[in-house]
């Protein structure tokens, strides 16, 4: 019995005992195929081993090929390189069991490798931000807890969130937790709620799908989409201008934020995504004209993170709901109907309030004229 035959016997006898949660698929002189973590379908890695025809194991290392449904090609290439280096360190003796054990331990020690491409893309986005002079955002990997922490910055404002990657990823979305921020509460609620909604949309099919569409629905990866949204939104908040007064909505220093929800400087976010000073919004909604379909947002462009469209790209941009509204949309204007939970006013009510305000103004002017 030569060395390769003895090694094959050792694999059959010891592999599944020594390497927990492994399964031998085939074991012959031409191909050894073993599934690592077979009971965790979204973490399973198939390792294919072939013995070199010459000088194995004295000067030639065992040949390795990796296959899986969840890990990326970049991960396969990197792990294959590491295994090859490890195998060459053990020339002169049996290598198959050593290589299998090394590969499985790497998977267990680095659970975030299942989203390697997404992490690399996020790091590229952070690097682009630094080149654009928008510094300070960070991405921290926590392999022990299989989570990714994002610290997003925009000016002096910070939003911190941790995305936990579950074992069943990508069939199950990331879990967002530990959110902390010095942004206004209205924007913190928006970031928390919208990021969770983006994660949900990645794995749950829309309600209005026919049977064929429902059968063809496939979950998509949620880590990059959710954290990219948090990064972009936080980066842009401090630069957004009020569409009415054309001044930045947020104070430069977070400690100077207006916290009184009845004050004119209080920050409001409307359905189209734009930010307003509360006083500016009140004045705009209370002044004529009052179009039949309601007032439209006067911002100079559509907002990239509007509630009127999904971040997943499955829905189109929301158009004005009535034909009359569509006709009044000016070029270069947002044009989405202004809507807010605290500002639901129909046209008749707005006109009546304006008429009442004008009547009071005329009465005051008449009193002043009389006294003079």
Secondary structure, DSSP 4 states (H G I P E B T S, - for coil): --HHHHHHHHHHHHHHHHSSSEEEEEESSS-EEEEESTTSTTT-EEEEEE--SSSTTTT-PPEEEEE-SSS-HHHHHHHHHHHHHHHHTTTTS--HHHHHHHHHHHHHH-GGGGGHHHHHHHHHHHHHHHHTT----EEEEEGGGTEEEEEEEETTEEEEEEEE--TTTTTS--EEEEEEESS-HHHHHHHHHHHHHHHHHHHS--SS--HHHHHH------HHHHHHHHHHHHHHHTTPBPTTT-SBSS-SSGGG----TTSTT-EEE-TTS-EEEHHHHHHHHHSSP--TT--B---SS--TT-TTS-TTS-S-PPPPSSHHHHHHPPTTS--PBP--TT----HHHHHHHHHHHHHHHHHHHHHHHHH-
